[in-house]
Amino acid sequence: MVNMTEQFERFIELRDITVKSNGRVILNIQHALIPADRITACIGPNGAGKTTLLKLLDGLIQPDTGTVRYSFAKKTALVLHHTPMIKASAKTNLSMVRDADSTITDEAIAQVIEKVGLGKLASSPAHKLSAGERQKLCLGRAILQKPNLVLLDEPTANLDPNTTEQVEEMIHQFDAQNTDVIFSSHQLAQVQRLAQYIIFIDHGEIKEKGPVGPFFLNPQTQAAKRYLHQELLAD
Ligand SMILES: Nc1ncnc2c1ncn2[C@@H]1O[C@H](COP(=O)(O)OP(=O)(O)OP(=O)(O)O)[C@@H](O)[C@H]1O
């Protein structure tokens, strides 16, 4: 259910989008405005198409049909759930963002390593870092890219409560510094803590979208009602 009267300061407009995989349509969006001026959560069942949507918004994948239009000069950073690390130190892995932006200084890299709490692990092999440490490293890479929109795929999946809190703080900091965030999550309490806006996806379609409060209080579609009910039972 797409509300055509919504107004966003910055947005991404999707029109007549299909994304296929092995001949199967995995994303199908006739028309949607995706806000890029706040913290937005993308939620929905496993396999619904959340990761695919984030990749599409980043430009990592192109749609099979349709158009993606940005109302602003796009500078995105995408942090996927499983990011491979090369067999080198955490610092070297972080430094790889220089491949895309050679102006990033040693000092900036050192500052970001401290900022994400990996100062003591800078020389440790990145592929041996824990899940939480890797995620912090990936967020560090995103910070160094100086994006105006950061796209995070399940940023706290498999993280303990303390690391989850640290990652959520980083998401708040992106927002505070005018870098907007779209993240996917299955953690509804987290979605309510962080997000101002919800995109609910089911079977590759945006079934519902809107401000977080009304969505949780009064979901409009059967699919969203069922998903919320099932997730709350699982919590
Ligand atoms: N590279 C790919 N090759 C084949 N199928 C794919 C590929 N990427 C995604 N799919 C399929 O597209 C559908 C949507 O996947 P996607 O990862 O976007 O869902 P999701 O909502 O992020 O799921 P989850 O909550 O489990 O992470 C799934 O059925 C998945 O199997």
Ligand as a Chemical Component Dictionary entry (heavy atoms), coordinates in Angstrom:
data_LIG
# 
_chem_comp.id                   LIG 
_chem_comp.type                 NON-POLYMER 
_chem_comp.pdbx_formal_charge   0 
_chem_comp.three_letter_code    LIG 
# 
loop_
_chem_comp_atom.comp_id 
_chem_comp_atom.atom_id 
_chem_comp_atom.alt_atom_id 
_chem_comp_atom.type_symbol 
_chem_comp_atom.charge 
_chem_comp_atom.model_Cartn_x 
_chem_comp_atom.model_Cartn_y 
_chem_comp_atom.model_Cartn_z 
_chem_comp_atom.pdbx_ordinal 
LIG N1  N1  N 0 22.266 -13.988 -6.248 1  
LIG C1  C1  C 0 21.132 -14.659 -6.135 2  
LIG N2  N2  N 0 20.921 -15.789 -6.853 3  
LIG C2  C2  C 0 19.769 -16.474 -6.743 4  
LIG N3  N3  N 0 18.736 -16.109 -5.953 5  
LIG C3  C3  C 0 18.897 -14.999 -5.221 6  
LIG C4  C4  C 0 20.087 -14.234 -5.259 7  
LIG N4  N4  N 0 19.964 -13.194 -4.412 8  
LIG C5  C5  C 0 18.731 -13.328 -3.871 9  
LIG N5  N5  N 0 18.089 -14.400 -4.351 10 
LIG C6  C6  C 0 16.747 -14.835 -3.998 11 
LIG O1  O1  O 0 15.941 -13.676 -3.973 12 
LIG C7  C7  C 0 15.015 -13.729 -2.904 13 
LIG C8  C8  C 0 15.181 -12.496 -2.059 14 
LIG O2  O2  O 0 16.424 -12.592 -1.371 15 
LIG P1  P1  P 0 16.935 -11.470 -0.367 16 
LIG O3  O3  O 0 18.297 -11.901 0.111  17 
LIG O4  O4  O 0 16.826 -10.152 -1.016 18 
LIG O5  O5  O 0 15.868 -11.576 0.799  19 
LIG P2  P2  P 0 15.902 -10.986 2.287  20 
LIG O6  O6  O 0 14.560 -10.376 2.499  21 
LIG O7  O7  O 0 17.091 -10.115 2.471  22 
LIG O8  O8  O 0 16.005 -12.294 3.153  23 
LIG P3  P3  P 0 16.666 -12.589 4.621  24 
LIG O9  O9  O 0 15.791 -11.949 5.645  25 
LIG O10 O10 O 0 16.604 -14.090 4.690  26 
LIG O11 O11 O 0 18.078 -12.066 4.594  27 
LIG C9  C9  C 0 15.262 -15.032 -2.184 28 
LIG O12 O12 O 0 14.312 -15.979 -2.614 29 
LIG C10 C10 C 0 16.658 -15.421 -2.613 30 
LIG O13 O13 O 0 16.797 -16.827 -2.640 31 
# 
loop_
_chem_comp_bond.comp_id 
_chem_comp_bond.atom_id_1 
_chem_comp_bond.atom_id_2 
_chem_comp_bond.value_order 
_chem_comp_bond.pdbx_ordinal 
LIG N1  C1  SING 1  
LIG C1  N2  SING 2  
LIG C1  C4  DOUB 3  
LIG N2  C2  DOUB 4  
LIG C2  N3  SING 5  
LIG N3  C3  DOUB 6  
LIG C3  C4  SING 7  
LIG C3  N5  SING 8  
LIG C4  N4  SING 9  
LIG N4  C5  DOUB 10 
LIG C5  N5  SING 11 
LIG N5  C6  SING 12 
LIG C6  O1  SING 13 
LIG C6  C10 SING 14 
LIG O1  C7  SING 15 
LIG C7  C8  SING 16 
LIG C7  C9  SING 17 
LIG C8  O2  SING 18 
LIG O2  P1  SING 19 
LIG P1  O3  DOUB 20 
LIG P1  O4  SING 21 
LIG P1  O5  SING 22 
LIG O5  P2  SING 23 
LIG P2  O6  DOUB 24 
LIG P2  O7  SING 25 
LIG P2  O8  SING 26 
LIG O8  P3  SING 27 
LIG P3  O9  DOUB 28 
LIG P3  O10 SING 29 
LIG P3  O11 SING 30 
LIG C9  O12 SING 31 
LIG C9  C10 SING 32 
LIG C10 O13 SING 33 
# 
